[in-house]
Amino acid sequence: MARESTGGKSALICGSVAYDTILLFPDRFKAHILPDKIHILNVSFLVPEMRREFGGCAANIAYSLHLLGDAGIPMATAGHDFGPYRDWLVAHGVPVDHIRQIPEAFTAQAFITTDLDDNQITAFHPGAMQYAHLNTVTDALAHVADEIAIGLVAPDGRQAMIEHAQQFAAARIPFIFDPGQGLPMFGGEELKTFIAQADWVAVNDYEWGMLQQKTGMTAADIMTQVKALIVTRGAEGSVIHTRGRTLHIPCARPHAVVDPTGCGDAYRAGLIHGLLRGLDWETTGRVASLLGSYKIESRGPQNHQFTRAEFDRRYVDNFGASA
């Protein structure tokens, strides 16, 4: 796979940075919850195993982009506890110049308790993410040395997502609308506005169903306004709708299935890579699929590693040809 220079071009990734605290309960929730007492639920779970991961869509995507040799700039907000995360990003080559620290808030964080059946109970504290609208695309453009060739609006504070999409459109910077878990915050008309502003839309299959329900739009309807609609389907690969044809992208084979957390973000890094490098959609989708495969082999969203040579070899092993 060619690794030519992107000519000083980068991607501005608007979204979250977050801490993910994973708690493992060595039993089953159902054994400790009385069905007839749910209305007065008061339970406590002993969780002897715990780990903390660095997460958040903007940072996850930028991390995987860096592994591919591309410049991804996360634009996000973090809290007074950001120090260890900042050190991690800097050590792994991810720029932090546009991650604004909010002294009076915590960094966004999720507390996820998982039982033996992989059921999860999650509490999410948005923290500094609620101030994400204080960052602006205009300010980033004035302070980034590279050309911002592509933008991405990922899950973030509600107002931030609205304003950043407007700012990308006003600056005539093509961007991907990736609503993710933020999709339920918006009504049908708001989602239609995002689609009208965006150049590409990326969702998973569940989000795709919700997007259709809220907007009443079909893939054909959306394709009258964007260049591509990408729908990821987990182990079943992904579907890329373009003007003229629909591509079915196979899932790359992982060496082991360890943790799917962050696979969607890794896939989106592959999309940005293909767009920055001018790759065709079939190649772009396969690069994205392989990135997701690498991610699923390790715990957490930012612990996968590979060299360019390793990535290229696995691309050929999975798809039978070089990119």
C-alpha positions in Angstrom: 0.0 0.0 0.0 1.5 3.3 -1.0 2.3 5.7 1.8 2.8 8.9 -0.2 2.8 12.2 1.5 -0.6 13.9 2.0 1.1 17.1 0.9 0.7 18.9 4.3 -3.0 18.0 4.5 -4.7 17.0 7.7 -8.1 16.1 9.1 -9.8 18.1 11.9 -11.7 15.7 14.1 -14.4 17.3 16.2 -15.6 15.0 19.0 -14.8 13.8 22.5 -11.9 12.7 24.6 -12.9 10.5 27.6 -11.8 8.1 30.2 -13.4 4.6 30.1 -13.3 2.8 33.4 -14.1 -0.9 32.9 -15.2 -2.9 35.9 -15.5 -6.7 35.6 -18.2 -8.4 37.8 -17.3 -12.1 38.0 -21.0 -13.2 38.2 -24.3 -12.5 36.5 -26.4 -9.4 37.2 -29.6 -11.4 37.0 -28.5 -13.5 40.0 -28.5 -10.4 42.1 -31.5 -8.4 40.9 -34.9 -9.5 42.1 -37.5 -9.0 39.3 -40.3 -8.0 41.7 -38.1 -5.4 43.4 -36.9 -3.4 40.3 -39.0 -0.5 41.4 -36.9 -0.1 44.5 -33.6 -1.2 43.0 -30.7 -0.9 45.4 -27.8 -3.3 44.5 -24.0 -3.3 44.9 -21.6 -5.4 42.8 -18.1 -6.3 44.0 -15.8 -5.8 41.0 -12.3 -7.1 41.9 -10.9 -6.4 38.4 -10.8 -2.8 37.0 -8.9 -1.1 34.2 -8.9 2.5 32.9 -8.6 3.1 29.1 -8.2 6.3 27.1 -11.1 6.8 24.8 -13.5 9.3 23.2 -14.2 9.4 19.4 -11.9 12.3 18.4 -8.8 10.9 20.2 -9.5 7.3 19.1 -9.7 8.3 15.4 -6.7 10.5 15.6 -4.7 7.7 17.2 -5.4 5.2 14.4 -4.8 7.9 11.8 -1.4 8.5 13.2 -0.6 4.7 12.9 -1.4 5.0 9.2 1.0 8.0 8.8 -1.7 10.7 8.5 -2.3 13.9 10.4 -5.5 13.8 12.5 -6.1 16.8 14.8 -8.6 16.2 17.6 -10.6 19.2 18.5 -12.2 18.5 21.9 -12.6 19.6 25.5 -11.1 17.9 28.6 -11.2 18.6 32.3 -8.7 19.3 35.1 -7.8 15.6 35.2 -6.6 15.5 31.6 -2.9 15.4 32.5 -2.2 11.6 32.2 -4.3 11.5 29.0 -2.4 14.4 27.5 0.9 12.7 28.2 -0.3 9.5 26.5 -1.4 11.3 23.4 1.8 13.3 23.1 3.8 10.1 23.6 1.9 8.5 20.7 2.2 11.3 18.3 -1.3 12.7 18.5 -1.5 16.6 18.6 -3.2 18.1 21.6 -3.0 21.8 20.7 -6.8 21.9 20.0 -7.9 20.0 23.1 -9.2 22.8 25.4 -8.9 22.2 29.1 -11.9 23.2 31.3 -10.5 23.7 34.8 -13.8 23.5 36.6 -14.9 20.2 35.0 -13.8 16.5 34.9 -12.9 15.0 31.5 -15.9 13.1 30.1 -15.9 9.5 31.5 -17.8 6.3 31.3 -18.0 3.8 34.1 -18.9 0.4 32.6 -19.6 -2.7 34.7 -19.7 -6.0 32.7 -20.9 -9.3 33.9 -20.1 -12.9 32.8 -22.8 -12.8 30.1 -21.3 -9.5 28.7 -24.3 -7.6 29.9 -23.3 -4.0 30.8 -24.4 -1.3 33.2 -22.9 2.1 32.1 -22.9 5.5 33.8 -21.6 8.3 31.6 -20.6 11.7 32.9 -20.2 14.3 30.0 -18.1 16.7 32.1 -16.0 19.0 30.0 -17.7 17.7 26.8 -20.6 20.0 27.6 -18.3 23.0 26.8 -17.1 21.7 23.4 -18.9 24.5 21.6 -16.3 26.8 22.9 -14.0 25.4 20.3 -14.5 26.6 16.8 -13.4 25.4 13.4 -12.5 29.0 12.5 -10.0 29.2 15.3 -8.5 25.9 14.4 -8.1 27.0 10.8 -6.2 30.1 12.0 -3.7 28.1 14.0 -3.1 24.8 12.1 0.0 24.9 9.9 -1.3 22.1 7.6 -4.2 22.5 5.2 -7.4 21.2 6.8 -8.6 19.1 3.9 -11.3 17.1 5.7 -13.4 17.5 8.8 -15.4 15.1 10.9 -18.3 15.8 13.3 -18.4 12.9 15.8 -20.4 12.5 19.0 -19.8 15.5 21.3 -21.8 18.1 23.1 -25.1 18.7 21.3 -24.5 22.4 20.6 -20.9 21.7 19.6 -22.0 19.2 16.9 -24.5 21.7 15.5 -22.1 24.6 15.4 -19.1 22.6 14.1 -21.1 21.3 11.2 -22.2 24.8 10.4 -18.6 26.1 10.6 -17.3 23.4 8.3 -20.0 24.1 5.8 -19.3 27.9 6.0 -15.6 27.3 5.5 -16.3 25.0 2.5 -14.4 22.2 4.2 -15.9 18.8 3.2 -16.7 16.7 6.3 -18.1 13.4 7.5 -21.2 13.5 9.7 -20.8 10.6 12.2 -23.5 11.0 14.8 -22.8 7.8 16.6 -24.3 7.6 20.1 -25.2 11.3 19.9 -27.9 10.6 17.3 -30.8 10.4 19.8 -30.1 14.0 20.8 -31.4 15.3 17.5 -34.8 15.4 15.8 -35.6 14.5 12.2 -35.3 18.1 10.9 -32.0 18.7 12.7 -30.6 15.4 11.2 -31.7 16.5 7.7 -29.8 19.7 8.2 -26.6 17.8 9.2 -27.0 15.6 6.1 -27.5 18.7 3.8 -24.3 20.2 5.2 -22.2 17.1 5.1 -20.3 15.5 2.2 -20.3 12.0 3.7 -22.4 10.2 6.4 -21.1 7.3 8.4 -23.3 5.2 10.8 -23.5 1.7 12.1 -26.4 -0.5 11.2 -28.4 0.3 14.3 -27.9 4.0 13.9 -28.8 3.7 10.2 -32.2 2.3 11.2 -32.7 5.1 13.7 -31.6 7.7 11.1 -34.2 6.4 8.6 -36.9 6.4 11.3 -36.2 9.9 12.4 -35.8 11.5 9.0 -38.0 9.3 6.8 -35.1 9.3 4.3 -33.9 6.3 2.3 -30.4 5.6 1.1 -31.4 6.9 -2.3 -32.7 10.1 -0.7 -29.5 10.7 1.2 -27.4 10.0 -1.8 -29.0 13.0 -3.6 -27.2 15.2 -1.1 -23.9 13.5 -0.1 -21.0 11.8 -1.9 -21.2 8.6 0.1 -23.3 6.9 2.8 -21.3 4.4 4.8 -23.1 1.8 7.0 -20.9 -0.5 9.2 -22.3 -3.9 10.1 -19.8 -5.4 12.6 -18.7 -8.9 11.7 -20.7 -8.7 8.5 -18.5 -6.0 7.1 -19.8 -2.7 5.7 -21.9 -1.2 2.9 -20.8 2.0 1.1 -23.4 3.7 -1.0 -21.9 6.0 -3.6 -23.4 7.8 -6.5 -23.7 5.1 -9.1 -23.1 1.9 -7.1 -23.3 0.1 -3.8 -20.2 -1.6 -2.5 -20.2 -4.5 0.0 -16.9 -4.4 1.9 -16.0 -7.7 3.6 -14.8 -7.8 7.2 -11.1 -8.3 7.6 -10.2 -11.4 9.6 -8.9 -10.6 13.1 -6.3 -12.9 14.8 -8.4 -12.8 18.0 -11.6 -11.1 19.1 -10.8 -9.4 22.4 -12.7 -6.1 22.7 -14.9 -4.4 20.1 -14.7 -1.0 21.9 -13.5 1.6 19.5 -13.7 -0.5 16.3 -16.1 2.0 14.7 -13.6 4.8 15.4 -10.8 2.8 13.9 -12.9 2.2 10.8 -13.6 5.9 10.5 -9.8 6.6 10.6 -9.6 4.3 7.6 -12.3 6.4 5.8 -10.3 9.6 6.4 -7.1 7.9 5.3 -8.7 7.0 2.0 -10.1 10.4 1.5 -6.9 12.2 2.3 -5.0 9.9 -0.1 -7.5 10.0 -2.9 -8.1 6.2 -2.8 -11.1 4.6 -4.5 -14.0 3.6 -2.3 -13.4 -0.1 -2.5 -9.8 0.3 -1.3 -10.8 2.9 1.3 -13.5 0.5 2.7 -11.0 -2.4 2.9 -8.4 -0.2 4.7 -11.1 0.8 7.2 -12.1 -2.8 7.7 -8.6 -3.9 8.4 -8.1 -1.1 10.9 -11.2 -2.3 12.8 -9.7 -5.8 12.7 -6.5 -4.6 14.3 -8.4 -2.8 17.0 -10.6 -5.7 18.0 -7.5 -7.7 18.9 -6.6 -5.5 21.9 -8.4 -4.1 24.9 -9.4 -0.5 24.8 -9.6 1.9 21.9 -6.0 3.0 21.7 -3.8 -0.1 22.4 -3.4 -1.6 19.0 -0.1 -1.2 17.2 1.3 -2.1 13.8 4.0 -1.1 11.4 3.3 -0.1 7.8 4.8 -3.3 6.5 2.6 -5.4 8.8 -0.5 -3.5 7.7 0.3 -3.9 4.1 1.0 -7.7 4.4 -2.3 -8.2 6.2 -4.1 -6.2 3.6 -2.8 -8.6 0.9 -3.6 -11.6 3.1 -7.2 -10.5 3.6 -8.1 -9.0 0.2 -5.7 -10.8 -2.2 -4.1 -7.6 -3.7 -2.2 -4.6 -2.6 -4.0 -1.3 -2.3 
